[in-house]
Amino acid sequence: MTPSNTPRAARAAGGPTAPDDSVRVAGVVARLRAGGERVTPARYAVLRVVDAADVADEHLDAEQIGARVALLEPSVHRATVYRTLAALVDAGVLAHVHLGGSATVYHLTDAAPAGDAAPHHHDPDHAHVQCHVCGRVLDVAPELFDEVAARLRAELGFELDTGHAALLGRCADCTTDAAAEAP
């Protein structure tokens, strides 16, 4: 196979996605292209890594994404991964969530085509809670916060963005462990 016929070269040139891509990655690639965005090897590798993490219910930060991208595309520099993450958030195909301890994790969005996404590009399909004891991150339905959001809106005129940051608390396992250790 000559270099110009490799799947990577075809993707970079705007060709088809690889046969082992998920439906979500293929959809995101189509949204990017429809919005006039290029799908570079770095962007493609980041999308594949984030999609695999989403499927495995993992919450990866930029450093972890960079390490996994290096396995898929060794020629992609870590700084390029950081720029790519920012560009894909701006394009509306990735969402970022701030966790406790200043980490930011990323997910693919199911948003409108690139250029039509909401200003903050947060995934409306789920929110996050994080255990401040063990660090575990759980996806939760954003509707769990509807009452609090309505009260904040009514009393303060404040619009809650449940997709932007994780709420901190204690998970069931750590609560059980703390109860078992109590005198």
MORAQUI-V191214 format. One record per backbone hydrogen bond with DSSP energy under -1.0 kcal/mol. NH is the residue of the N-H (numbers start at 1). CO is the residue of the C=O. E is the energy in kcal/mol with one decimal. If there is no record, write none. Layout:
# MORAQUI-V191214
nh;co;e
NH;CO;E
NH;CO;E
This chain:
# MORAQUI-V191214
nh;co;e
5;2;-2.0
6;3;-1.1
10;6;-2.4
11;7;-2.5
12;8;-2.6
13;9;-1.9
14;11;-1.6
15;10;-4.1
21;18;-1.9
26;22;-2.3
27;23;-2.4
28;24;-2.5
29;25;-2.8
30;26;-2.2
31;27;-2.4
32;28;-2.8
33;29;-2.5
34;30;-2.6
35;31;-1.6
36;33;-1.7
37;32;-2.9
44;40;-2.8
45;41;-2.4
46;42;-2.4
47;43;-2.6
48;44;-2.3
49;45;-2.4
50;46;-2.7
51;47;-2.5
52;48;-2.3
53;49;-2.1
54;50;-2.5
55;51;-2.5
56;52;-1.9
57;54;-1.3
58;53;-3.3
65;61;-2.6
66;62;-2.7
67;63;-2.1
68;64;-1.9
69;65;-2.7
70;66;-2.1
72;68;-1.4
73;69;-3.7
76;73;-2.3
81;77;-1.5
82;78;-1.8
83;79;-2.2
84;80;-2.6
85;81;-2.7
86;82;-2.0
87;83;-2.4
88;84;-2.7
89;85;-2.1
90;86;-2.5
91;87;-1.9
92;89;-1.2
93;88;-1.9
94;88;-1.4
95;107;-2.9
97;105;-2.4
98;164;-2.8
99;103;-3.4
105;97;-2.6
106;60;-1.6
107;95;-2.1
109;93;-2.2
116;113;-2.6
127;140;-3.4
129;138;-2.1
130;167;-2.9
131;136;-2.7
132;169;-3.4
135;131;-1.6
138;129;-3.0
140;127;-2.7
144;141;-2.0
145;142;-1.9
146;143;-1.7
149;145;-3.0
150;146;-2.7
151;147;-2.2
152;148;-2.7
153;149;-2.3
154;150;-2.6
155;151;-2.9
156;152;-2.2
157;153;-1.2
158;152;-1.6
164;161;-1.3
166;98;-2.7
167;128;-2.1
169;130;-2.0
175;171;-2.3
176;172;-2.5
177;173;-2.6
178;174;-2.4
179;175;-2.1
180;176;-2.3
181;177;-1.6
182;178;-1.1
